[in-house]
Amino acid sequence: MSKITQRLDLRQSQQLVMTPQLQQAIKLLQLNNMELSEFIESELEQNPLLEKSDGEREDAADDAQEPPQQAEQKDEVQAEFDDAWTGNEAQQASSGDYDHGSSLAAVGSGGSANFEDIENSFENRMSQHKTLREHLTEQLLVAFDDPRDRMIGNLLIDQIDEAGYLRTGYDALAERLGCSPERIGKLLEKMKSFDPTGIFAADLSECLALQLEEQGKLDKPMKALLENLNMLADHNMKGLTNKCGVNDTYLADMIEEIRSLNPKPAGEFDHLVVQTAVPDVVMKRLPKNLGGGWRVELNNDTLPKVLVNQEYFTEVSGKAKNKSEKEYLTNQLNSANWLIRAMDQRAQTILKVAAEIIEQQDGFFNYGIEFLRPLTLKDIADVIDMHESTVSRVTTNKYIGTPRGIFELKYFFSTALGSTDGVSTHSAESVKARIKTLIDAEDPKKILSDDSIVEILKTEGIDMARRTVAKYREAMHIPSSVQRRKQKKNRQ
């Protein structure tokens, strides 16, 4: 039998302590340049020793002679940062590790909860856009006097979808709203004349018919065309000429009229502004006299620049009266120096990751998407000697400007597909591009089936299953071979 005893052991172990400053450095990695600018603005408000730098101020700061005590203190901060930062701290970091007192505690991958709400910003309150509901409600109040009709009309407005269609049937609406189908039909007959024209239509055909009726172009042949939009989608022009009772020229004019209409009347009231991607990193081709290749650099146009106002620190530190004031100034100076060092480390890490991605995907930048190599976060992390979670933070929500366009850094990471030789691999994105190229170049009289594409890819050294080809084809919104054969036959 074992005896239960008490023992006192002395053990040594290593443990990484995540200080608030180190947590801040890790968090800065996942911010893009625009988010970093917003964060710096908040830091400028909190720390009086930080200030934005411009060219003249920056040169003056470089030429200025720092007092020995401040320079030594700054060197100690940098040495402490260098000793603490290895690039692998992100492996230890988690949402629960961060100090809620840190100024970055509320920052997420998409921004900071402390930043100004963009919906309530001054710029967005300068001019208020009228919503679709407000626009329709104004017309409803003019069109109907009966309070019950107005109430039902408001409920009908709430039932339309994002395109402006009311797809629910009269009986279902009557049951849901507690009134007769006849009353709903009478209300909708008038509400379908509201602006924008085509609103409250049950489907695409009715939406187009309402717009053509307003223009006085809804004649018998046009009605027949709207009743057979599926034939138009299949490019069955011969069948449409028979259905509409017109010749090819007249049918072409009718189709042009339909193309000029708005299939989504509610889209006019969509005021969401699409944010254009701003590159955080820019790559440029070097001339041959400089050795060729690529040069990668941060986008300085969007990268915030700050420095420590040493003159102000010297001025106010000489007037500090008590210990608490001196401690406050010392803490602010350390915080400012640490932030600048963290931004420098962030820049170096981003450049290191971006440069390695460019090195790995050189074929893509030189020859196109079919030469995109399979790549994982671990592949980059192993080369630059950092943890893959650090690489993940660096590549998330950051864009690179290239001669081929602007891409998210995550774009260059794709799964590897096996080859027939069992040795080489192919990127999923490059295989998708190859499938699209094959289909675009196929003979209309000899449409490629998924099985045929599999065989062609196999001769090129790409081993894929038919269902994988079908999945990639559907992801690119390419119809099946049967649909393509029918469409191309009707176009002839």
N, C-alpha and C positions, 0 to 999 in steps of 0.2 A: 504493500500500500504506500502511495506517495504522501509525503507529509507537506502540509501547508505551512510555509514559513514566510517571513518578511525579509527582504533584502534591499540594500541601498546600493544602486549602481550609478556610476558616473559615465556618461556617454557624450560623444562629440557628434554634432550634425551641422550641416550647412542648410541655411534657409534664406530665401530671397525675401527681404522686407520691402514691400511696395510703399514707398513714401509718397505723399501727395504730389511732390514735384515729379517723381518718376511716373506716377499715374498720368500726370498732365502730359508728359512727353509722349507716352504711348497713345493717349487720346488724340493728340495733335496729328498723329499719323493717319487717322481715318478721316480727317477733315480735308475737303478739297480747298482750292485757293479761295473760292467765294465764301465758304463757311469759315475758313481761317480768318478772312478779313473781318467778318462779323464778330468773331471771338476776340480779335485784337482790339476792335473798337470798344468792347466791353471792358477789356483789361486796361485800356487807356483811361477809361473813366474811373477805374478803381485804384490805379497806381499812378501817383503824381510824378514819379521819376521816369515814366515811359513817355515817349513822344514819337510821332511819325517822323520818318526821315525823308528828306529830299536830297538831291544831288549835292547842293552846296553845304547843307548841314552835315551830311554824311562825310564829305571831304574834310570839313572843319573838325569833326569828331576824330577822324583818323589822324589829323595832324596835331591835335591837342595832346599835351603831355599830362597824363593822369597822375594824380598824387600817389606816392608810393604805397600809402596805406590802402587806397581804393584799388589800385592795380593788384596788390597782393591779395586783397579780399576777392577780387574778380577771378584771379587765377585759382584761388582755392575752390570757388564755385565750379569753374570749368573742370578742375581736376576731380572734384567730387562727382560731377556729371559723367566724365569719361570713365571713372572707376565703376559707376553704377550701371551705365548703359552698355549693353552688349548686343542689342537687337533681338534678344530672345525673351525679353520680359513679357511680351504679349502672351506667351504660353501660360504665364502665371496669372495674368490679369483676367478678371471676370467682373460682371456687373456688381457683385456683392463686395468686391474689394475696395471700391472707391469711397473715399472720404466725402461725406455729404457736405462738409465745410469747404471743400475745394471749389474753385470757381468753375471747374469743368465737370462737376459731378452730374449736372443735368444735361450734359451734351450727349446726344445719341448719334447714330450713323447718319441721320438725316438732318441734323442741326441741333440747336440748343433750345431748351424750354425757356431760357432766360432772354432770348432774343426777342425783338419786337415782333408781334404777330403781323405777318405780311398782309392779312386780310384787313387789318385796322390801320395800316400805315397811312401816312398823310397823302402819298401819291394816289392810293386807291380810293381815298375819300374825296379827291378833287372832283371827280365826275362819276356819278352813280349810273350804272347801266340798268335799264329796266328789264326785269325778268320776263319770261314767257307768261308766267302765271299772272303777273301784274298787267301785262299787255292784254291778255284775254279777258281778265276781270273787268278792266275799263270798258271794253266793248260789250261785255255781258250786262253791265249796269245801264248802258244806253239802249240795248236791244230789248230788254225785258223790264217790265214794271212790277209784275207779280213777285212778291217775296219768295214764294215757294219755287217758282221757276228759277229765280236767281240762286236759291240754295242748291237746287238740283244741278244747275249749270256749273256752280263752283265744284260740286262733287265730280262732275264729268271732266272738268279741267284737270282735276287731280288724277284722273284715270289714264290720261294720255302718256305714251312712252317718250323716250328721249328723242325719237325721230318726229314726234307729233301725231302719231297714229293712235286711234282708239280701237284696239283690236278685240275688245270684249263685246259679245253679242248683246242685242237689245234685251233678250229675256234674262240673261245673267245680270245685266246692269239693273233691270227693273227689280229683280229679287234683292240685289245688294243695296239699292237706294230706296226701296220701299214705295215704288210708284208703278204705274202701268207702262208696258212697252210702247203703247201708242203715244203717251206723253213724252217719253224719251225720244221717240222718233221725230215728233213734232219739234222738240227743242233742237235736236241735232241738225234738222233740216235747215234751221236758221243759223245755227252756230257754225256750220260748215262754210258759211259765207264770210266768216271772220278772217281778219288778216293775221298771219300770212296765209295766203290761199293754199288749200290742201290740208289744212289743219283739221283734225277730227276724222280723217279718212280711215276706213277700215283696213285698207291695204294699199299697196303701191299703185295698182290699177286705178282705184278710185281717187287717189291723191293726184295722179297725173290728169285724170278726167276733169277734176274740179278746176285745175289750172287752165286746161284747154278750153273748158266751157267759158271761163271768164274772158279768154282771148277770142272767143267766137270761132274756134277751130275744131270743135268736137262734132265732126260730121260722121256719117255712117262708116266710111272706110277707117277713120281713126278709132271709132268704137270697136270695130272688129280687130284692129291691131292691139288695142289695150286688152281685149279679151284673150289674146294669144301671145302674151309677153314671153311665155316659156319658149315659143318657137323663135322669137327674136333672140333670146339668150343662146339658143342652139345655132343661130345664124342660118336658119332654114328660110331663106329668102324666097325660094320657089313656092314653098307652102304658104307663105304669108301673102304673096301676090294673088294666089287663088282665093285665100280666105277673105282678103280685103277687096278683091275685084279691081285691082289697079295694076299698072305696068311697073317695071323696075324703077324707072325714073321717079314716078309719083311716090312709090314706096320709100325710096331713098330720102325724098323731101320730108315725108312723114316722120321717118326715123330721126332726122336732124332736128325736127321740131320737138320731139320727145327728149332728145339729149339736151335741149336748151332749158328744160324744166327742172324744178327743184324736187328731188325725191325725198328730201328730209326737211320739211318746212320749219321744224323747230330748231334746225341747226343755225338759223340766223341769229338766235338769241344765246348761242353758246359763246360766252365771253372769256373762256379760259385761255390764258396766254401761254403758248407753248414756249418753254424755256429752251433757248438755243444752247447746245452744249458748248461750254467754254473749256478749251484745253488747259490742263494743269502743266503738261509737259509738251515740249515742241521738239521734233526731230527734223534735221536738215541734212541734205546731202553735201558732203565736202567736195570741193573741186579736186581734180586729179593732181594738181601741183601741190596739194596739201596731203596727198596720200589716198584720197577717195574715202569711201565708207560713209558712216553717218555720224552726225554730232547731235547729242541730246542735251537739252537745257530746260530749265524751268521757265514757265511763262511769266516773265517779270512784269508784264502789263497788269496781271491780276494778283500777283504775289505781294502781300503787304510787307512793308519795311518799317521797322521800329528800332530805336536805339535808346540807350540810357542817358538821360540828361545829367551828366556829371557836374556841370556848372551849378545846376539847381541844387543838387545834393550837397555840394560843398557849401553853398550859401545857407541852406536851411539847417544843415548839421552843425554849423558853427553857432547857430542861435538856439539849439535844443537846450532846454532848461533842466529837464529831469530825466531819469532813467527810462521812463515809459516812452518818452518822445524819441530818445536815442534808439531804443529797441524797435520802435515802429519804423524809423528811417532805415535801420539796418535790415529789417525783415523785407521792406519794400525794395531795397537795393538788391538783396539776394534773390527775391522773386523776379525782379526785372532781368537780372543777369541770367538766371536759370531759364526764363522764357526765351530769351534771345538764343541761348545755347541750344534749347530744345528745338527751336525753329530751324537752326542751322543743321542739327542732327536729322530733323525731318527731311530737309532738302536733300542732304546727302543720301539718306535711305531711299527716297523716291527716285533720285537719279540713278542709284545703283540698281534698283529693281527694273526701272525702265530701260536702262542700258542693256541689261541682261536679256530682257524680253526682245529687244531689237536684235540682239546678237542671235538669239534662238530662232527668231522668225525672219531672218534676213531674206529668205526665199520669197516670202509673202510680199515684202516691200519692193523687191526687185521685179517679180514676175506675176504676182497676183494671188488671188485667194486659193487657187488650186494647189499652191505650194505652201499653204498654211500647215505647220507641223503640229502634231498632238503635243500638248504641253500641260503640265500640272503645277500647282503651287509648290509642291515639294521639289520639282526639278529646279525651279529658280532658287528656292531656299537653300538647297544643298550647295549650289554654286557660289552664292554670296555669303554663305555661312550664317544664315539667320533662320529663325523658326518660321514655318510656313504660315502660322497665324499672323506674324508680322507682315509677310508678303500679302496676305489676304487683306489686312487693314490698308496697306499702301495702295492696292489695286482697286479697292471698293470705291465706287462713285467718283473716280478720277478718270480724266480723258487725256488722250495724247493726240496732238496734231501731227499728221503725217502727209507726205505727198499724195497719198491715196485717200485722204479724208480724215475726219475726226472719229476716233474709236475709243470706246471704254477699254481701260487696261484689262478688264476681265474678258474682253472679247478674244484675246489671244490664247486663252486657256480652253482647250477642248479635249474631249475624250479620244482615245486612240482606237482605231479599227484595225483588225488584223489583216495580213496580206497572205497571198497564196503561198509565198515561200516560208511563212511562219517566222520571219525575222524582222522585216521592215514593218512599219505602221503608217497609218494615214489618219489625218485629222478629219473629224466628222464634218466640219464646215467645208473643207476642201472637197469631200465626197459629195456633199449637197450641191456645191457649185458644179461639179462634174456631171451630176445627174441632170441639172437644169440645162447645161450646155448640150448634152445629148438630146434632150427632148426638144429644145429650140431648133436644133439642126435636123430633126428627123424628117424623112420623106413623107409628105401627106398621103402617098399611096402605100406606105409601109410604116405604119405607126408602131412605135416600140412599146411592147408590153413590159411589165415589171420583170418578168422572167428574162426577156431579151436584154434589159438593162443589166441584170445580174450577170449574164454571160459576158457582156461587153466589159464590165468592170473587172470580171475575173481575168480576162485576157490582159488587162492593164495592171494586174497584180493586186487587185482589191477584192478581198473575200467578204461577201455580204449575203445575208439571207434575203429572200424576196420580200418578206414582211418588213424588213428594215428599209428597203428601197421604197416600199409603199408608205411607210411612216414618214420618211424624209420628203417624199413627193407631196404628201398631204400637208406637211408642215409648211411647204412653200406654196400652198394653194394651187397646185397643178392638178388638173382633172385626170381621171383614169384614162387608159388607152382607148376604151370604148367611147368615152365622152369626147376625147380629142379627135378620134376618127370621125365622129358624127359632125363635130364643129367644122373641121377642115374640109369635109366633103360638101357641106352646105355653103362654104365660102367660094367654092369653085364655080 
